[in-house]
Amino acid sequence: MQDSIAQLPALIGSAVEANPLMGYLVIGAVMVLENVVPPIPSELVMPLGGFDVQQGRLELVPVILAGVIGTVLGAWFWYGIGRLINEQRIEHWLERHGRWIGISPADLARSRRWFNRHGAPLVFWGRIVPGVRTLVSVPAGIELMPQLPFLAWTTAGSLVWVSVLTLLGLGLGEGYGRVELWIEPVARLVKG
Protein backbone atom coordinates (compact mmCIF):
# COMPACT_ATOMS: atom_id res chain seq x y z
CA MET A 1 0.00 0.00 0.00
CA GLN A 2 2.84 2.41 0.87
CA ASP A 3 4.30 1.99 -2.63
CA SER A 4 0.96 2.91 -4.17
CA ILE A 5 0.68 5.97 -1.94
CA ALA A 6 4.22 7.04 -2.86
CA GLN A 7 3.23 6.91 -6.53
CA LEU A 8 0.23 9.25 -6.10
CA PRO A 9 2.15 12.48 -6.82
CA ALA A 10 3.47 11.01 -10.08
CA LEU A 11 -0.01 9.76 -11.04
CA ILE A 12 -1.60 13.14 -10.36
CA GLY A 13 1.29 14.94 -12.07
CA SER A 14 0.94 12.77 -15.19
CA ALA A 15 -2.80 13.44 -15.33
CA VAL A 16 -2.27 17.20 -14.95
CA GLU A 17 0.37 17.21 -17.70
CA ALA A 18 -1.86 15.19 -20.02
CA ASN A 19 -4.84 17.49 -19.55
CA PRO A 20 -5.86 19.78 -16.67
CA LEU A 21 -9.40 18.35 -16.76
CA MET A 22 -7.90 14.90 -16.26
CA GLY A 23 -5.93 16.34 -13.31
CA TYR A 24 -9.14 17.53 -11.62
CA LEU A 25 -10.81 14.15 -12.24
CA VAL A 26 -7.84 12.25 -10.78
CA ILE A 27 -7.73 14.54 -7.72
CA GLY A 28 -11.46 13.92 -7.18
CA ALA A 29 -11.07 10.15 -7.66
CA VAL A 30 -8.12 9.96 -5.28
CA MET A 31 -10.10 11.92 -2.68
CA VAL A 32 -12.93 9.39 -2.99
CA LEU A 33 -10.38 6.64 -2.38
CA GLU A 34 -8.82 8.64 0.49
CA ASN A 35 -12.13 8.39 2.29
CA VAL A 36 -12.92 4.81 1.33
CA VAL A 37 -9.35 3.53 1.96
CA PRO A 38 -8.08 5.77 4.79
CA PRO A 39 -4.34 5.11 4.50
CA ILE A 40 -4.36 7.39 1.43
CA PRO A 41 -3.58 10.83 2.88
CA SER A 42 -5.54 13.91 1.82
CA GLU A 43 -2.63 15.73 3.46
CA LEU A 44 -0.57 14.75 0.43
CA VAL A 45 -3.17 14.99 -2.34
CA MET A 46 -4.66 18.43 -1.78
CA PRO A 47 -1.38 20.26 -1.05
CA LEU A 48 -0.08 18.77 -4.30
CA GLY A 49 -3.14 20.25 -6.01
CA GLY A 50 -2.23 23.59 -4.42
CA PHE A 51 1.32 23.25 -5.72
CA ASP A 52 -0.06 22.63 -9.22
CA VAL A 53 -2.11 25.83 -8.85
CA GLN A 54 1.03 27.73 -7.79
CA GLN A 55 2.84 26.37 -10.87
CA GLY A 56 0.00 27.53 -13.14
CA ARG A 57 -0.97 24.01 -14.22
CA LEU A 58 -4.38 24.02 -12.49
CA GLU A 59 -6.90 26.57 -11.21
CA LEU A 60 -7.66 27.00 -7.49
CA VAL A 61 -11.47 26.75 -7.47
CA PRO A 62 -11.70 23.60 -9.63
CA VAL A 63 -8.99 21.90 -7.51
CA ILE A 64 -10.96 22.65 -4.34
CA LEU A 65 -14.25 21.55 -5.96
CA ALA A 66 -12.69 18.28 -7.15
CA GLY A 67 -11.36 17.62 -3.66
CA VAL A 68 -14.66 18.44 -1.96
CA ILE A 69 -16.74 16.36 -4.37
CA GLY A 70 -14.40 13.39 -3.97
CA THR A 71 -14.39 13.74 -0.18
CA VAL A 72 -18.17 13.96 0.05
CA LEU A 73 -18.66 10.94 -2.22
CA GLY A 74 -16.22 8.90 -0.11
CA ALA A 75 -17.89 9.99 3.13
CA TRP A 76 -21.29 9.17 1.65
CA PHE A 77 -20.01 5.64 0.91
CA TRP A 78 -19.21 5.07 4.62
CA TYR A 79 -22.48 6.69 5.65
CA GLY A 80 -24.27 4.18 3.41
CA ILE A 81 -22.32 1.30 4.95
CA GLY A 82 -23.38 2.46 8.41
CA ARG A 83 -26.97 2.85 7.33
CA LEU A 84 -27.31 -0.44 5.45
CA ILE A 85 -25.19 -2.87 7.48
CA ASN A 86 -25.72 -3.45 11.17
CA GLU A 87 -23.01 -2.45 13.62
CA GLN A 88 -22.17 -6.02 14.65
CA ARG A 89 -21.42 -7.04 11.05
CA ILE A 90 -19.26 -3.94 10.55
CA GLU A 91 -17.35 -4.71 13.77
CA HIS A 92 -16.85 -8.32 12.70
CA TRP A 93 -15.53 -7.18 9.31
CA LEU A 94 -13.19 -4.67 10.99
CA GLU A 95 -11.86 -7.39 13.30
CA ARG A 96 -10.81 -9.41 10.26
CA HIS A 97 -9.89 -6.71 7.73
CA GLY A 98 -9.72 -3.36 9.52
CA ARG A 99 -5.93 -3.34 9.70
CA TRP A 100 -5.82 -2.95 5.91
CA ILE A 101 -7.68 0.34 6.09
CA GLY A 102 -6.41 1.49 9.47
CA ILE A 103 -9.74 1.23 11.33
CA SER A 104 -10.34 -1.08 14.28
CA PRO A 105 -13.57 -2.06 16.03
CA ALA A 106 -12.42 0.15 18.93
CA ASP A 107 -12.14 3.11 16.53
CA LEU A 108 -15.72 2.48 15.39
CA ALA A 109 -16.98 2.26 18.99
CA ARG A 110 -15.16 5.49 19.90
CA SER A 111 -16.60 7.32 16.90
CA ARG A 112 -20.09 6.12 17.78
CA ARG A 113 -19.71 7.44 21.36
CA TRP A 114 -18.51 10.78 19.95
CA PHE A 115 -21.48 10.91 17.59
CA ASN A 116 -23.97 10.08 20.36
CA ARG A 117 -22.42 12.75 22.60
CA HIS A 118 -22.06 15.54 20.01
CA GLY A 119 -24.59 14.71 17.28
CA ALA A 120 -24.69 16.27 13.83
CA PRO A 121 -22.03 18.97 14.44
CA LEU A 122 -19.50 16.14 14.84
CA VAL A 123 -20.01 15.42 11.13
CA PHE A 124 -18.75 18.95 10.37
CA TRP A 125 -15.91 19.03 12.89
CA GLY A 126 -14.95 15.44 12.19
CA ARG A 127 -14.21 16.31 8.56
CA ILE A 128 -11.57 18.77 9.78
CA VAL A 129 -9.89 16.62 12.44
CA PRO A 130 -7.11 14.32 11.20
CA GLY A 131 -7.65 10.68 12.05
CA VAL A 132 -11.41 11.14 12.53
CA ARG A 133 -12.62 12.09 9.05
CA THR A 134 -13.50 8.61 7.84
CA LEU A 135 -14.79 7.45 11.20
CA VAL A 136 -17.59 10.03 11.60
CA SER A 137 -19.59 8.87 8.59
CA VAL A 138 -20.28 5.33 9.80
CA PRO A 139 -21.99 6.25 13.09
CA ALA A 140 -24.00 8.94 11.29
CA GLY A 141 -25.34 6.16 9.08
CA ILE A 142 -25.83 3.72 11.97
CA GLU A 143 -27.79 6.36 13.90
CA LEU A 144 -29.90 7.05 10.77
CA MET A 145 -28.95 10.73 10.54
CA PRO A 146 -31.03 12.14 7.65
CA GLN A 147 -29.05 12.23 4.40
CA LEU A 148 -29.50 15.92 3.54
CA PRO A 149 -28.15 17.21 6.88
CA PHE A 150 -25.36 14.63 6.68
CA LEU A 151 -24.40 15.81 3.20
CA ALA A 152 -24.65 19.50 4.21
CA TRP A 153 -22.45 19.09 7.32
CA THR A 154 -20.02 16.86 5.42
CA THR A 155 -19.76 19.29 2.51
CA ALA A 156 -19.18 22.27 4.81
CA GLY A 157 -16.48 20.51 6.83
CA SER A 158 -14.88 19.08 3.70
CA LEU A 159 -14.79 22.52 2.10
CA VAL A 160 -12.86 23.89 5.08
CA TRP A 161 -10.42 20.94 5.21
CA VAL A 162 -9.79 20.73 1.46
CA SER A 163 -9.40 24.52 1.15
CA VAL A 164 -6.88 24.71 3.99
CA LEU A 165 -4.80 21.86 2.57
CA THR A 166 -4.91 23.27 -0.95
CA LEU A 167 -3.96 26.77 0.21
CA LEU A 168 -1.09 25.35 2.28
CA GLY A 169 0.21 23.60 -0.84
CA LEU A 170 -0.20 26.81 -2.80
CA GLY A 171 1.74 28.75 -0.19
CA LEU A 172 4.49 26.17 0.37
CA GLY A 173 5.13 25.51 -3.30
CA GLU A 174 7.64 22.69 -3.72
CA GLY A 175 7.53 22.14 0.05
CA TYR A 176 3.91 20.95 -0.18
CA GLY A 177 4.95 17.51 1.16
CA ARG A 178 5.68 18.99 4.59
CA VAL A 179 1.94 19.42 5.24
CA GLU A 180 1.55 15.65 5.70
CA LEU A 181 4.48 15.57 8.14
CA TRP A 182 2.97 18.39 10.24
CA ILE A 183 -0.48 16.81 10.42
CA GLU A 184 0.52 13.18 11.04
CA PRO A 185 1.38 13.61 14.77
CA VAL A 186 -1.93 15.41 15.34
CA ALA A 187 -3.81 12.56 13.64
CA ARG A 188 -2.10 9.97 15.86
CA LEU A 189 -2.83 12.00 18.99
CA VAL A 190 -6.53 12.45 18.17
CA LYS A 191 -7.09 8.87 17.05
CA GLY A 192 -5.01 7.32 19.85
Order of alpha helices (4+ residues) and beta strands (2+ residues): alpha-alpha-alpha-alpha-alpha-alpha-alpha-alpha-alpha-alpha-alpha
